[in-house]
Amino acid sequence: MTKLNQAAFSDLREIMEEEFSPLLELYIKDSDSRIEELTLYLEAADYESLRQTVHSFKGASSNICAVELSQQAQKIEDAAKEQRIEGLSAAIDALKTEYLSVREELMADIKK
């Protein structure tokens, strides 16, 4: 099952042409580090850095048509902003799991 909005993803591929694979590679590189930073910020109780990082991740995920991932990130951003820490660790774990599925799909697309 795809984790991406396929119609929008196809449109993005068409628009970006030869820059499409480099865009996906950059997203993966940036997201790999951002996703790990979330746990570090949570452990340090640095909710503002957590909010900023997940906000950037949310926007980037939306840009590559990962709608569910972006929506999950929005929920974490809202919780961090309000410092609602109950359930935040589980939400970050779920986000990581969703990201790994998206990442796998993007890597397969890059290799085409």
Residue pairs with C-beta under 8 A, 6 or more apart in sequence:
2 105
3 66
3 68
3 69
3 98
3 101
3 102
3 105
4 64
4 65
4 66
4 67
4 102
4 105
5 65
5 66
5 67
6 65
8 65
9 64
9 65
12 20
12 64
12 65
13 20
16 23
21 109
21 110
23 64
24 64
24 106
24 109
24 110
25 110
27 60
27 61
27 63
27 64
27 106
28 103
28 106
28 107
30 60
31 57
31 60
31 61
31 99
31 103
32 103
34 53
34 54
34 56
34 57
35 57
35 95
35 96
35 99
37 49
37 53
38 50
38 53
38 54
38 57
38 76
38 92
38 95
38 96
39 89
39 92
41 47
41 49
41 50
41 53
42 50
42 85
42 88
42 89
42 92
45 85
47 80
47 81
47 83
47 85
48 80
50 76
50 80
51 77
51 80
51 81
54 73
54 76
54 77
54 80
54 95
55 73
55 77
57 73
58 70
58 73
58 74
58 77
59 70
61 69
61 70
61 73
61 99
61 102
62 70
64 102
64 106
66 102
68 98
69 95
69 98
69 99
69 102
72 91
72 94
72 95
72 98
73 95
75 91
76 88
76 91
76 92
76 95
78 84
79 85
79 87
79 88
79 91
80 88
